């Protein structure tokens, strides 16, 4: 699968964590676990995974549209390079989107 990176611009005062369910990487300040309860961390991790899945969906849709555009160009022009490129396009984001399962939501209240 992809690198599952949500945040960037890391420096020494930030630490890397992964979500409890799907191991999506995210970064927090050093005092993160002191400031937030386990329940709030679970809510945050759920939101991170939901956002990650939405990003996968957007990438998948964009890849599908691009592939359709290339096939249209092939049909209009007859240029087989469009078809060949479309057939070799990486659509791993679609597979990952379909396989990525969000956990059941934790608790009734929002953090």
C-alpha positions as semicolon CSV with decimal commas, in nm:
position;residue;x (nm);y (nm);z (nm)
1;X;0,000;0,000;0,000
2;X;0,089;0,369;-0,014
3;X;0,284;0,550;0,251
4;X;-0,031;0,659;0,440
5;X;0,117;0,997;0,528
6;X;-0,133;1,256;0,651
7;X;0,082;1,537;0,785
8;X;0,406;1,691;0,668
9;X;0,647;1,964;0,775
10;X;0,790;1,759;1,062
11;X;1,061;1,884;1,293
12;X;1,226;1,762;1,612
13;X;0,941;1,859;1,847
14;X;0,694;1,629;1,671
15;X;0,659;1,257;1,709
16;X;0,518;1,002;1,467
17;X;0,222;0,785;1,560
18;X;0,004;0,540;1,374
19;X;-0,367;0,490;1,408
20;X;-0,482;0,190;1,608
21;X;-0,680;0,025;1,328
22;X;-0,516;0,071;0,989
23;X;-0,173;0,206;1,085
24;X;-0,216;0,541;0,910
25;X;0,081;0,758;1,009
26;X;0,029;1,098;1,167
27;X;0,241;1,341;1,364
28;X;0,185;1,505;1,701
29;X;0,366;1,734;1,940
30;X;0,577;1,567;2,207
31;X;0,326;1,633;2,487
32;X;0,033;1,490;2,291
33;X;-0,037;1,188;2,513
34;X;-0,017;1,403;2,826
35;X;-0,275;1,649;2,697
36;X;-0,533;1,412;2,552
37;X;-0,729;1,122;2,700
38;X;-0,736;0,783;2,531
39;X;-1,096;0,847;2,423
40;X;-1,002;1,176;2,254
41;X;-0,708;1,008;2,083
42;X;-0,941;0,737;1,949
43;X;-1,177;1,006;1,815
44;X;-0,884;1,182;1,650
45;X;-0,757;0,858;1,498
46;X;-1,103;0,780;1,363
47;X;-1,111;1,124;1,198
48;X;-0,763;1,070;1,054
49;X;-0,867;0,738;0,903
50;X;-1,192;0,883;0,767
51;X;-0,997;1,167;0,603
52;X;-0,742;0,922;0,466
53;X;-1,018;0,711;0,310
54;X;-1,170;1,023;0,153
55;X;-0,829;1,111;0,006
56;X;-0,805;0,761;-0,142
57;X;-1,150;0,802;-0,293
58;X;-1,055;1,135;-0,453
59;X;-0,734;0,985;-0,595
60;X;-0,929;0,689;-0,730
61;X;-1,191;0,910;-0,897
62;X;-0,921;1,131;-1,049
63;X;-0,733;0,827;-1,183
64;X;-1,052;0,682;-1,331
65;X;-1,136;1,014;-1,500
66;X;-0,786;1,042;-1,641
67;X;-0,806;0,688;-1,774
68;X;-1,144;0,761;-1,936
69;X;-1,003;1,079;-2,093
70;X;-0,713;0,886;-2,241
71;X;-0,944;0,620;-2,382
72;X;-1,163;0,892;-2,531
73;X;-0,855;1,046;-2,695
74;X;-0,769;0,703;-2,835
75;X;-1,120;0,657;-2,979
76;X;-1,118;1,007;-3,133
77;X;-0,765;1,008;-3,273
78;X;-0,688;0,638;-3,315
79;X;-0,351;0,702;-3,152
80;X;-0,267;0,379;-2,969
81;X;-0,031;0,560;-2,730
82;X;-0,337;0,694;-2,546
83;X;-0,481;0,345;-2,511
84;X;-0,148;0,191;-2,409
85;X;-0,091;0,456;-2,143
86;X;-0,445;0,421;-2,008
87;X;-0,407;0,044;-1,984
88;X;-0,086;0,074;-1,783
89;X;-0,207;0,346;-1,544
90;X;-0,161;0,275;-1,176
91;X;-0,501;0,249;-1,007
92;X;-0,371;0,120;-0,673
93;X;-0,559;0,398;-0,495
94;X;-0,889;0,243;-0,612
95;X;-0,791;-0,098;-0,482
96;X;-0,672;0,050;-0,153
97;X;-0,990;0,258;-0,124
98;X;-1,207;-0,050;-0,172
99;X;-1,007;-0,255;0,078
100;X;-0,967;0,016;0,343
101;X;-1,215;-0,046;0,624
102;X;-1,301;0,219;0,878
103;X;-1,350;0,097;1,234
104;X;-1,687;0,115;1,399
105;X;-1,717;0,462;1,550
106;X;-1,602;0,478;1,912
107;X;-1,852;0,629;2,156
108;X;-2,151;0,855;2,099
109;X;-2,002;1,191;2,187
110;X;-1,754;1,386;1,980
111;X;-1,429;1,501;2,140
